[in-house]
Amino acid sequence: MKRGPRLLVLIASALLALVVLLLAVIASFSWNRARPFIDNKVSQAIGRPFAIDGDLTLDWRRDRNGSWLGSLLPWPEFTARDVRIANPDWAAQPQFAQLDALHFRLSPLALLAHRIEVPSVQLVHPKVDLERDRQGRASWDFTLPQDSTPSTWHLDIGSVGFDRGVISLDDAATRTKLKVSVTPLQVAIPYDQIVAQQTSAAREQAGKTAGAVASKVLAGADEKPQKSNTSINYQFAWNATGNYQGNALTGQGKLGAVLALQDTSKPFPLQADVHIGDSHIALVGTLTDPLHLGALDVRLWFSGSSMARLYPLIGITLPDTPPYATEGHLKATLGRKGSRYSYQDFRGRVGGSDLAGNLLFVTGGARPKLSGDLHSKLLQFADLAPLIGADSSADKKQRGDGTPQPADKLLPVEPFRTDRWQAMDADVTFTGARIVRGKALPIESLSAHLVMNNGALYLDPLSFGLAGGKVRSNITLDGSRAPMRGVLKLDARHLKLKQLFPTFEPMRTSFGEINGDADLTAQGNSVAALLGSANGELKLLMNDGAISKTLLETAGLNVGNIVIGKLFGDKTVKINCAATDMTATNGLFDMRLFVFDTDDAVINVTGTVNMSTEQLDLDVQPHTKGVRIFSLRSPLYVKGTLKQPDAGVHKGPLLLRGAGAVALGVVAAPAAALLALVAPSHDNDGDNTCRAVLQQLRSSGRMMPSARHKSG
């Protein structure tokens, strides 16, 4: 053999002998002697005492599920027993984590490239105690060493497996105490079986919370088929008890056995069914790429007494609602600069209304933002009441929250929760195909664009079809200021009287309608406070209608039914025209012009309504037309409050406010302004009786000749 080849053989033999010797040394090395070194290095790395109190051993196993080279060469598998990680000194529990054993495999060839590849880690009987105190110190925050020089080594962990264990959480900052136990199932359960079980259980719970109709809505025919995952099994069960955000919590669910941290082709099955207070949250699905929530795809259910109660649970500001239940798909992506959570193709029931749509919740900006589109085929008007603080006391009692409405107050005092408005931004559109309020007042449709930005809420626009007409409004409620500032601009056009009062027989043949405008600014944190500080104008025009004491009683208009009862008794009165022009100054609404013309008389109303105190100070002056058996000769006063008005007959002639009889000289301007509400949009506007009444008031500044008869 020549010298060159012989030298190569010698070198190769020497290297092989060196490798064999090295393997023999490693195999025969007592790894327990390395525990102090390992304990010290890990403690320095995590800034917390770390100790292996049991044996540290090494076995060699081939990776039969890996590459061909890994299947030929044995890989080292380390086992560390009785592993402990200490808690910081301030924590109540001494140990952060304890393991009966820790198994992990190591790729030997990757070490040559300064890579620590750990294909799998197995946790045996883990016990973890998590704590956070009132100062915000958390035991899961590790103090890592500060080193400006990047390490030349890179760590990759392929998957994490576990068996039975316990996790405890004591979070003083959020008033949360939880204990979660994980136990292996006796028999693995297929993914599709768990999906079917959870779907049935969640819909049954929806029926208990929001009524039997809710279960039917969630099980609607438009449901998309769940993707089958026959290769995925659940192998562990978990149970949780304790308190979350001060509310009692119970939960249970199932998990897979191995969580793949790197391989995004291996989904990890999740299932949870949790009750927190009277809110219920359930999910079933899979998670891949858990380090980034890159492919969280779960079926998600919510139900409870009010959506507002989800705020401490999910951090999203939602309105007070009646009992609700929803079902949809949740997908999430978690990033360093922000996360995206989309609730797709959801449908549900809120009170007596259906709800469906898509929502997207994004974090990472100055504030989280909720955007999306919602729609409803049938929306009960009563379900909108909590949005304006007008939900019933029974609803509040059922939910256990809300501000009691004073017995002597009519205007809602329930405060808006403006503190939550600054927690997030929003841009959501809503359309309601049909809205009903019992059988008496059909509201035909609703469309709204809600924008919330840095504590200010904008409804721009808020429009709805009502009784054959249209109501358009723009509303601003600036909750970033204390007290809240509000702006309302509203116009109502062509509201048909026979549709507004479909059960009132005299109105069924009427061609009359209502038109109106409102332009108000205010401040305050409730409807009562806003109206009690309002500034601006309010105009209303009604022609060719009818009215009665009984009708006003049914509508809940206390002041009106008392006045009509005093003037006309309980008979039905035909209204040729009713015109109102009010100005508001710091909640004091002044009647610049309030007149309604009937076949028998012209009625003038002057005075004020103080919305701040709900006090009434009105004078009602009837002017009988011509010589009739029916004669109205006595002026009335209206005192008391909106809730308990008091009307009576003036004793003696009425001394009108201002400088003249009936204040006729100052009605020309309001009359001219109200003429704009007689919009030339319909063919019959030429016959609108209000046009003649207002034109005569504008031109003469006095009552119509037929109404000039003095009273008393």
C-alpha positions in Angstrom: 0.0 0.0 0.0 1.3 3.4 -0.9 2.1 5.9 1.8 -0.7 8.3 1.0 -3.6 5.9 1.3 -2.0 4.2 4.3 -1.9 7.6 6.1 -5.6 8.3 5.3 -6.5 4.9 6.8 -4.5 5.6 9.9 -6.1 9.0 10.4 -9.6 7.6 9.8 -8.9 4.8 12.3 -7.6 7.3 14.8 -10.7 9.4 14.5 -13.0 6.4 14.7 -11.2 5.3 17.8 -11.5 8.8 19.3 -15.2 8.8 18.6 -15.6 5.3 20.1 -13.6 6.4 23.1 -15.6 9.6 23.5 -18.9 7.6 23.3 -17.6 5.2 25.8 -16.6 8.0 28.2 -20.0 9.7 27.7 -21.9 6.4 28.2 -19.9 5.5 31.3 -19.8 9.0 32.7 -21.7 9.6 36.0 -23.9 12.4 35.0 -24.9 13.1 38.6 -21.4 14.6 39.0 -22.5 17.3 36.4 -25.6 18.3 38.3 -24.0 21.2 40.3 -22.6 22.6 37.1 -25.9 22.3 35.3 -27.9 23.7 38.2 -25.5 26.7 38.4 -25.6 27.5 34.6 -29.4 27.2 34.4 -29.9 29.3 37.5 -27.8 32.0 36.0 -29.7 31.8 32.7 -33.2 32.2 34.3 -32.3 34.4 37.2 -33.9 31.9 39.6 -32.7 28.9 41.7 -32.8 25.7 39.6 -32.0 22.3 41.0 -32.0 18.6 39.9 -32.5 16.9 43.2 -32.8 13.4 41.7 -30.7 11.4 39.4 -29.5 12.6 36.0 -29.1 9.7 33.6 -28.4 9.2 29.9 -29.7 6.6 27.5 -29.1 6.1 23.8 -32.0 5.7 21.4 -32.5 5.8 17.7 -34.9 8.3 16.2 -37.0 6.0 14.2 -39.4 8.7 13.2 -36.8 11.2 12.0 -34.2 11.2 9.2 -32.5 8.1 7.9 -29.3 9.2 9.5 -31.0 9.6 12.9 -32.5 6.2 12.5 -29.0 4.7 12.1 -27.2 6.6 14.8 -28.4 6.5 18.4 -29.3 9.8 20.0 -28.8 10.7 23.6 -31.9 10.9 25.8 -31.4 12.6 29.2 -33.6 12.0 32.2 -33.5 14.5 35.1 -35.6 13.5 38.2 -37.1 15.7 40.9 -36.6 19.0 39.1 -37.4 22.3 40.8 -37.5 25.9 39.9 -37.9 28.3 42.8 -40.3 31.3 43.0 -39.0 34.8 43.8 -38.6 35.7 47.5 -41.9 37.7 47.6 -44.1 34.8 46.4 -46.2 32.9 48.9 -45.3 29.5 47.4 -41.6 28.5 47.5 -41.6 26.6 44.2 -42.6 27.9 40.8 -42.5 24.5 39.1 -41.8 20.9 40.2 -41.4 17.9 38.0 -41.1 14.2 39.0 -39.0 13.8 35.9 -37.9 15.6 32.7 -37.1 13.6 29.6 -35.5 15.2 26.6 -33.7 14.0 23.5 -30.7 15.8 21.9 -29.5 15.8 18.3 -25.7 15.1 18.5 -24.9 16.2 15.0 -26.5 19.6 15.4 -24.1 20.5 18.2 -21.3 20.7 15.5 -23.2 23.7 14.0 -23.8 25.3 17.4 -27.5 24.3 17.4 -29.2 22.7 20.4 -31.9 20.6 18.8 -34.3 19.0 21.2 -36.8 17.0 19.2 -39.0 16.3 22.2 -39.5 17.2 25.8 -41.6 15.1 28.2 -42.9 16.5 31.5 -43.7 14.0 34.1 -46.2 15.0 36.8 -45.7 18.8 36.5 -46.9 21.0 39.3 -46.8 24.8 38.6 -47.7 27.6 41.0 -48.2 31.0 39.3 -48.5 34.2 41.4 -48.9 37.9 40.9 -49.2 40.5 43.7 -51.0 43.8 43.9 -47.8 45.6 42.7 -47.9 43.7 39.5 -44.9 41.4 40.2 -45.4 38.1 38.5 -43.7 34.8 39.3 -43.6 33.9 35.6 -41.5 37.0 34.7 -37.9 35.7 34.8 -34.9 38.0 35.1 -32.7 37.0 32.2 -29.1 38.0 32.1 -28.3 41.2 30.1 -25.6 40.5 27.5 -25.0 42.7 24.5 -23.1 39.9 22.7 -25.5 37.6 20.9 -25.0 33.9 21.6 -23.6 31.7 18.9 -25.8 28.9 20.1 -29.5 28.5 19.0 -32.1 26.4 20.8 -34.9 24.6 19.0 -37.5 22.5 20.8 -39.7 20.4 18.6 -42.6 19.3 20.8 -43.7 19.1 24.4 -45.5 16.2 25.9 -46.9 15.8 29.4 -49.0 13.6 31.7 -51.0 14.3 34.8 -50.3 17.6 36.5 -51.6 20.6 38.4 -51.4 24.3 37.7 -52.4 26.9 40.3 -52.9 30.6 39.8 -53.2 33.3 42.5 -53.4 36.7 40.8 -54.1 39.5 43.3 -54.2 42.1 40.5 -57.3 40.6 38.9 -58.8 38.9 41.9 -58.3 35.5 40.4 -57.6 32.2 42.0 -57.6 29.0 39.9 -56.6 25.4 40.2 -56.4 23.3 37.0 -55.8 19.6 37.1 -54.8 17.5 34.1 -55.4 13.8 34.0 -54.9 11.2 31.2 -58.0 9.6 29.6 -58.4 5.9 29.9 -59.1 5.7 26.2 -58.2 8.3 23.5 -61.3 10.0 22.0 -61.4 10.9 18.3 -61.5 14.6 17.4 -64.8 14.4 15.6 -66.6 12.8 18.5 -65.5 15.7 20.9 -66.7 18.3 18.3 -70.1 16.7 18.2 -70.4 16.5 22.0 -69.3 20.1 22.6 -71.6 21.4 19.8 -74.6 19.7 21.4 -73.7 20.8 24.9 -73.1 24.5 23.9 -76.4 24.7 22.1 -78.2 23.1 25.1 -76.6 25.8 27.3 -77.7 28.5 24.9 -81.2 27.3 25.2 -81.1 27.6 29.0 -79.6 31.1 28.9 -81.3 32.8 26.0 -84.4 30.6 25.4 -85.3 27.6 23.2 -85.3 29.8 20.1 -81.5 30.4 20.6 -80.8 26.7 20.3 -82.7 26.6 17.0 -80.9 29.7 15.7 -77.4 28.2 16.5 -78.4 24.9 14.8 -79.6 26.7 11.7 -79.6 25.2 8.3 -76.9 27.5 7.1 -74.3 25.9 9.3 -71.0 25.1 7.6 -69.8 21.5 8.0 -67.0 21.1 10.4 -63.8 19.9 8.9 -63.1 16.3 9.8 -59.8 15.4 11.6 -59.9 11.6 11.9 -56.2 11.4 12.7 -56.4 13.6 15.8 -57.2 12.3 19.2 -57.8 13.8 22.6 -55.8 12.0 25.3 -56.1 14.2 28.4 -58.9 15.8 30.4 -58.7 18.9 32.5 -60.8 20.5 35.2 -60.7 24.0 36.7 -62.2 25.5 39.8 -61.8 28.9 41.5 -62.6 32.5 40.9 -61.9 34.8 37.9 -62.2 38.5 38.2 -64.2 37.9 41.4 -66.7 35.6 39.7 -67.0 31.9 40.5 -65.4 29.8 37.8 -65.8 26.1 36.8 -64.5 24.6 33.7 -63.6 21.3 32.0 -62.3 20.2 28.7 -59.9 17.9 26.9 -56.5 18.2 25.2 -54.1 16.3 23.0 -50.9 14.7 24.3 -48.1 16.4 22.4 -47.8 20.1 21.6 -45.7 20.7 18.5 -43.9 24.0 18.8 -42.2 24.0 15.4 -44.1 21.7 13.1 -47.1 23.6 11.9 -48.5 20.5 10.2 -49.3 18.9 13.5 -52.4 20.5 15.0 -53.0 20.3 18.8 -56.6 19.6 19.7 -58.3 21.9 22.3 -61.7 21.7 24.0 -63.1 23.9 26.8 -66.4 24.4 28.5 -66.2 27.2 31.1 -68.8 29.0 33.3 -67.7 32.3 34.8 -70.4 33.9 36.8 -73.5 33.7 34.6 -71.3 33.8 31.4 -70.6 30.7 29.5 -67.7 30.3 27.0 -67.0 27.1 25.1 -64.7 26.2 22.3 -63.5 23.2 20.3 -60.8 23.0 17.6 -57.1 22.9 16.9 -54.0 25.0 17.5 -50.8 24.8 15.4 -47.7 27.0 15.7 -48.5 27.7 19.4 -45.6 30.0 19.8 -47.5 32.5 17.6 -51.0 31.2 17.6 -50.4 31.1 13.9 -53.3 28.7 13.2 -55.9 28.9 16.0 -59.1 27.6 14.4 -61.9 26.8 16.9 -65.6 26.8 17.0 -66.5 29.3 19.7 -69.7 29.8 21.7 -70.7 32.7 24.1 -73.9 32.9 26.2 -74.9 34.9 29.3 -77.2 37.5 30.8 -75.5 40.5 29.1 -72.7 41.0 26.6 -71.3 43.8 28.8 -70.2 41.1 31.3 -67.7 39.7 28.8 -65.5 42.8 29.2 -63.4 41.6 32.1 -63.2 38.2 30.4 -62.1 39.0 26.9 -61.2 42.7 27.2 -63.7 43.9 24.5 -66.2 46.7 25.3 -69.7 45.5 24.4 -73.1 47.0 25.3 -75.5 46.0 27.9 -77.9 43.5 26.3 -80.7 41.1 27.2 -79.7 37.4 27.6 -77.7 36.3 24.5 -76.1 33.2 22.8 -73.7 33.2 19.8 -71.8 30.6 17.8 -69.0 31.1 15.2 -65.5 30.4 14.1 -62.5 32.1 15.9 -59.2 32.4 14.1 -56.2 34.1 15.7 -52.7 35.2 14.8 -50.4 36.4 17.5 -47.4 38.6 16.7 -44.8 40.7 18.6 -46.3 44.0 17.4 -49.9 43.0 17.6 -52.5 40.2 17.3 -55.5 39.6 15.2 -58.6 37.7 16.3 -61.5 37.2 13.9 -64.9 35.8 14.9 -66.2 34.7 11.5 -69.7 33.8 10.2 -71.2 33.9 13.7 -74.9 33.9 14.4 -76.9 34.1 17.6 -79.8 35.4 19.6 -79.9 38.5 21.7 -83.2 38.8 23.7 -85.8 38.3 21.0 -83.6 39.3 18.2 -81.3 37.4 15.8 -77.8 38.5 15.2 -75.1 37.5 12.6 -72.0 38.8 11.0 -68.2 39.0 11.2 -65.9 40.7 13.7 -62.2 41.5 13.8 -60.3 42.4 16.9 -56.8 43.8 16.4 -54.2 44.8 19.0 -50.9 46.5 18.7 -51.9 50.1 18.0 -52.5 52.9 20.5 -55.6 51.0 21.6 -57.2 47.7 20.5 -59.7 48.0 17.7 -62.9 46.1 17.0 -64.3 46.3 13.5 -66.8 44.3 11.4 -70.4 44.1 10.2 -73.5 42.9 11.9 -77.0 42.3 10.6 -80.3 41.1 12.0 -83.4 39.9 10.2 -85.7 40.6 13.0 -84.7 43.0 15.9 -87.0 43.5 18.9 -87.1 47.2 19.8 -87.0 46.3 23.5 -83.6 44.8 23.0 -82.2 48.2 22.1 -83.4 49.8 25.3 -80.2 49.0 27.3 -78.1 50.9 24.8 -79.8 54.2 25.9 -80.0 53.3 29.6 -83.7 52.5 29.4 -83.8 48.8 30.1 -86.4 47.7 32.6 -85.8 47.3 36.3 -86.6 43.6 35.9 -83.8 43.2 33.4 -81.3 45.0 35.8 -82.5 42.8 38.7 -81.9 39.7 36.6 -78.4 40.8 35.7 -77.7 42.1 39.2 -76.4 45.4 38.0 -77.6 48.8 36.9 -78.6 52.0 38.7 -82.1 51.9 40.3 -84.5 54.4 38.6 -85.8 56.9 41.2 -89.6 56.4 41.7 -90.3 60.1 41.0 -88.2 60.3 37.8 -89.3 59.5 34.2 -86.0 60.1 32.3 -83.5 57.2 32.5 -80.7 57.8 35.0 -78.7 54.7 34.1 -75.2 56.0 33.4 -73.3 55.2 30.2 -70.1 53.2 30.9 -67.8 55.7 29.4 -64.8 54.3 31.3 -64.8 51.3 29.0 -65.0 53.4 25.8 -61.3 54.4 26.2 -60.2 50.8 26.5 -60.6 50.2 22.7 -61.6 51.7 19.4 -64.3 50.4 17.1 -65.7 50.7 13.6 -68.8 48.5 13.2 -71.8 48.7 10.8 -75.2 47.3 11.7 -78.3 46.7 9.6 -81.6 45.5 10.8 -84.0 44.3 8.1 -87.1 44.6 10.3 -87.6 46.0 13.8 -90.7 45.5 15.8 -92.1 46.8 19.1 -94.9 44.6 20.0 -97.9 45.1 17.7 -98.3 48.8 18.1 -95.2 50.4 16.6 -93.5 48.7 13.7 -90.0 50.2 13.0 -89.3 48.9 9.6 -85.5 48.9 9.3 -82.3 50.2 11.0 -78.9 51.0 9.8 -76.0 52.3 11.9 -72.3 53.0 11.6 -70.7 53.1 15.0 -67.2 54.5 15.4 -65.5 54.7 18.7 -62.2 56.6 18.9 -60.2 57.4 22.0 -63.3 57.4 24.2 -65.6 59.3 21.8 -68.6 57.4 20.3 -70.1 58.4 17.0 -73.2 57.1 15.4 -72.8 58.5 11.9 -75.4 57.9 10.7 -78.1 56.2 12.7 -81.1 55.8 10.5 -84.2 53.8 10.6 -87.5 53.4 8.7 -90.5 54.2 10.8 -94.2 54.1 9.8 -93.5 54.5 6.1 -91.1 57.4 6.7 -87.5 57.8 7.5 -85.6 59.0 10.6 -82.0 60.1 10.1 -79.6 61.2 12.9 -76.0 61.8 13.7 -75.0 61.4 17.3 -71.8 62.1 19.1 -71.1 61.1 22.7 -67.6 62.2 23.8 -66.8 59.9 26.8 -63.2 61.1 27.0 -64.5 64.3 28.7 -66.0 64.6 32.1 -68.9 65.1 32.1 -69.6 63.5 28.7 -70.5 65.9 25.9 -73.3 65.0 23.4 -74.4 66.3 20.1 -77.7 65.2 18.4 -78.8 66.1 14.9 -82.0 64.4 13.8 -84.6 64.8 11.1 -87.8 62.8 10.8 -89.8 62.9 7.5 -93.1 61.5 6.4 -94.0 59.3 9.3 -97.5 58.1 8.5 -99.9 58.4 11.3 -102.0 55.4 10.3 -98.9 53.3 10.6 -97.7 54.8 13.8 -101.0 54.0 15.4 -102.4 50.9 13.5 -104.8 49.9 16.3 -106.4 53.4 16.7 -109.5 53.3 14.5 -109.8 57.0 13.7 -106.3 57.0 12.3 -106.8 54.1 9.8 -108.1 56.3 7.0 -105.8 59.3 7.8 -103.3 60.7 5.2 -101.6 62.7 7.9 -97.9 62.5 8.8 -95.3 63.7 11.2 -92.2 65.7 10.3 -89.6 67.0 12.7 -86.1 68.3 13.4 -83.8 68.3 16.4 -80.5 70.0 16.9 -79.2 69.7 20.5 -76.0 69.8 22.4 -75.7 68.6 26.0 -73.4 67.2 28.6 -73.9 64.4 31.2 -73.4 60.7 31.6 -77.1 59.5 31.3 -80.1 60.3 29.2 -81.5 62.3 32.1 -78.4 64.3 32.6 -78.0 65.0 28.8 -81.6 66.3 28.5 -81.2 68.2 31.7 -78.4 70.2 30.2 -79.6 70.4 26.6 -79.2 73.5 24.4 -80.6 73.9 20.9 -83.9 73.6 19.1 -86.7 71.0 18.6 -89.4 71.3 15.9 -92.3 69.0 15.2 -95.2 69.2 12.7 -98.3 66.9 12.5 -101.2 67.3 10.1 -104.5 65.5 9.6 -104.5 63.2 12.7 -106.6 62.4 15.6 -106.0 62.1 19.3 -107.8 61.0 22.5 -107.1 60.7 26.2 -107.1 56.9 25.9 -104.6 56.9 23.1 -102.2 59.1 25.0 -102.6 56.9 28.1 -101.7 53.9 26.1 -98.6 55.6 24.7 -97.5 56.5 28.2 -97.7 60.3 27.6 -98.9 61.4 31.1 -99.0 65.1 30.4 -100.8 64.9 27.1 -103.6 62.6 28.3 -104.3 64.8 31.3 -104.5 68.0 29.2 -106.7 66.3 26.5 -108.9 64.8 29.2 -109.4 68.3 30.7 -110.2 69.9 27.4 -112.2 67.3 25.5 -113.0 64.5 28.0 -112.5 61.0 26.5 -113.8 61.8 23.1 -111.7 61.4 20.0 -110.5 64.8 18.6 -109.5 65.4 15.0 -106.3 67.4 14.7 -106.0 69.5 11.6 -102.5 70.6 12.5 -100.2 70.5 15.5 -97.0 72.6 15.4 -94.2 72.8 18.0 -91.1 74.9 18.0 -89.1 74.7 21.3 -85.8 76.1 22.3 -83.6 74.6 25.0 -81.2 76.5 27.3 -79.4 74.4 29.9 -82.2 71.9 30.0 -85.1 74.5 30.1 -87.3 73.9 27.0 -89.3 77.0 26.2 -92.4 76.8 23.9 -91.7 79.5 21.3 -94.7 78.1 19.4 -97.0 75.2 20.4 -100.3 75.2 18.7 -102.8 72.6 17.6 -105.8 73.2 15.5 -109.0 71.1 15.8 -112.4 71.4 14.3 -113.7 72.9 17.6 -110.8 75.1 18.8 -107.3 76.3 18.4 -105.2 75.4 21.4 -102.1 77.4 22.4 -99.6 76.1 24.9 -97.0 78.4 26.4 -94.5 78.0 29.2 -91.5 75.8 29.9 -90.5 72.2 30.7 -87.4 71.9 32.9 -85.7 68.6 31.9 -83.2 69.0 34.7 -85.8 68.9 37.5 -88.5 67.4 35.3 -90.8 70.3 36.4 -93.7 71.5 34.3 -94.8 75.1 34.0 -97.3 75.3 31.2 -100.4 77.3 30.3 -102.9 75.9 27.9 -105.2 78.5 26.2 -108.1 77.2 24.2 -109.8 79.4 21.6 -113.3 78.1 20.6 -114.1 78.4 16.9 -117.4 80.2 16.1 -120.5 79.6 18.1 -120.7 75.9 19.1 -122.5 73.9 21.8 -119.1 72.6 22.7 -117.2 75.6 24.2 -113.8 75.9 25.7 -113.6 79.1 27.8 -111.3 78.3 30.7 -107.5 78.3 30.4 -105.5 75.5 32.1 -102.3 75.3 34.0 -100.0 72.3 34.0 -97.7 72.0 36.9 -96.0 69.0 38.7 -93.5 66.7 37.1 -93.1 64.6 34.0 -93.8 61.5 36.1 -96.7 63.1 38.0 -98.2 66.0 36.2 -100.9 68.2 37.7 -103.4 70.0 35.5 -106.2 72.4 36.6 -108.3 75.3 35.6 -107.0 78.8 36.1 -109.2 80.9 38.4 -109.8 84.0 36.5 -108.4 85.4 33.2 -105.0 84.1 32.1 -102.3 86.7 32.2 -100.0 85.7 29.4 -96.2 85.9 29.6 -94.5 88.7 27.7 -95.9 91.9 26.3 -99.1 91.0 24.6 -102.3 88.9 24.5 -101.5 85.4 23.3 -98.0 86.5 22.4 -99.2 86.7 18.8 -96.5 89.1 17.6 -93.7 86.6 18.2 -95.0 83.6 16.4 -94.2 84.7 12.9 -90.6 83.5 12.9 -91.3 80.1 14.4 -94.1 79.6 12.0 -91.9 80.4 9.1 -89.3 78.0 10.3 -91.9 75.2 10.7 -93.0 75.7 7.1 -89.8 74.1 6.0 -91.0 70.8 7.5 -93.9 70.8 5.0 -91.5 69.3 2.5 -92.7 69.2 -1.2 -91.9 65.5 -1.6 -95.4 64.0 -1.9 -98.2 64.7 -4.2 -100.7 65.5 -1.4 -98.5 68.2 0.2 -100.4 70.8 -1.5 -103.4 69.9 0.7 -101.4 69.8 3.9 -103.6 71.7 6.4 -100.5 72.8 8.4 -99.4 74.8 5.4 -102.4 77.1 5.7 -102.1 77.4 9.4 -98.5 78.3 9.4 -98.7 80.7 6.5 -101.4 82.6 8.2 -99.4 82.8 11.5 -96.4 84.0 9.6 -98.1 86.6 7.5 -100.4 88.1 10.2 -98.6 87.3 13.4 -102.0 86.7 14.9 -104.5 83.9 15.3 -106.7 82.9 12.4 -109.9 84.9 12.2 -111.9 81.8 13.1 -109.9 81.4 16.3 -109.9 85.0 17.5 -112.8 84.5 20.0 -111.6 85.5 23.4 -111.9 83.1 26.2 -113.3 83.8 29.7 
